[in-house]
Amino acid sequence: MKKNKLIAAMLFFPILATGALATPAKTLHGPAATSIFNAPKRYNIAENGAVGDGTTLNTKAIQATIDKCAQNGGGVIVIPKGIFLSGSIFLKPGVNIEMEEGSVLKGSTNIEDYPKGNTRIEGHFEPWRSALINADKVDHLRITGKGVLDGSGEPFWKLFYSRRSANPKATTNLSVERPRLAFIRDSKDVEIRGISFTNSGFWNLHLYRNQHVTVDNCRFVAPHGRVPDDHAPSSDGIDVDSDQDVTISNCFFSVGDDDIALKGSKGPFALDDKDSPPVEHIRIQDCTFEAGGGVMTCGSEATIVRDVVIQRCTTSVNVLQLKLRPDTPQQYENISISDITLKGNATIFKIAPWSQYFDLKGQAPPKSTVRNITISNVKGTGSSLGSITGHALTTFGDITLKDVNVTLKNTTMRVGNINTLKFENVVVNGAPMTAPAGTPLPAK
């Protein structure tokens, strides 16, 4: 009997121990399950034939990795530490880019490595070179990380200035083919974070006809010194071209042309251009502007720009630059700028006619409107308040400067054909200042 009980105990206790010690598998639900089972596939370009030695041309290897990623349902193209030389690459839906710290995607200096195709440039379409990174109809695109896009722009800049020096009147911005760093078009829900854009041959980041774009914590840098030896022509930081709902935050700008340019179409028929919807719902905040054309510039080609809010920026350049083309019907309205710190040679206003390459095409000069602009809560040290002058057919609505306390090198403000400028609580060099009276344009 005792022997039977002992045998029974020996059989029972292992079962009991197994039940007590075993941990049943957990079933994951929600974000945890999603992150494990639906994590995007990662494709490291160095593991797919690309060589980061700064001399090997990797265009085919990188493009093949992008194509492979797309064919397998999408994922992330990883650019690891190293200098990866490349010509134009073309992203596809579902394919994102992550640039690891120490990574450089460096543009080739051979213009033939950037295929020519019909593309958007300076407010219209024409055959022009592709950018280093190209994306068309790629909703939910993400370009993130801590890497550098380097355009290797110096040979392109030198060629441009050489041509312009030899024939200044015939050399336009498009006379010398130069690649942009990135061109993103017709896409929704785009995020670009942490990337440094440098030495672009032409514009740095060109956004065209997108909706809901975020550019955060990026750097845009190009030489801005003396022409021609230390200057990058047409090196705009960000060109917001016919886009809606764009937020630019925590970015640094030091370029040789416009910092942030809001663009559209140009010419007397611009309002009929279905390829150029209004630029609207733009937010610029917590950015630093060291060199360039201004915190925000409208033009050189622009038609309708409205609902722009700029906050908490530090600038050594113009706060607001509006280019008024005598050949284009333009409407700039509902622009609010606040909490601005001036440094160096900053000015507040630069509003003036812009006649570079204009063409009325045999039409009568069109009218333009500038209205409902407020700049407030400005402090710091700068050069001057700037100037406001329109062309003969510009109508100015309210432009208000308020709650300003600045130290300026020049207290004179040039004001042209405007009688709607208002100053409220504006103090310059310790003394209250009233809005200067407008001066009518001279009769022709």
Secondary structure by P-SEA (a helix, b strand, c coil): caaaaaaaaaacaaaaaaaaccccbbbbccaaaaaaccccccccccccccccccccccaaaaaaaaaaaaaacbbbbcccccbbbbcbbbbcccbbbbbcccccccccccccccccccccccccccccccccbbbccccccccccccccccccaaaaaaaaaaaaacccccccccbbbbbcbbbccccbbbbcbbbbcccccccbbbcccccccccbbbbbcccccccccccccccccccccccbbbbcbbbbbccccccccccccccccccccccccccbbbbcbbbbcccccccccccccccccbbbbcccccccccbbbbbbcccbbbbcbbbbcbbbbccccccccccccccccccccccbbbbbbcbbbbccccccccccccccccccccccbbbbccccccccccbbbbcccccccccccccccccccbbbbbccccc
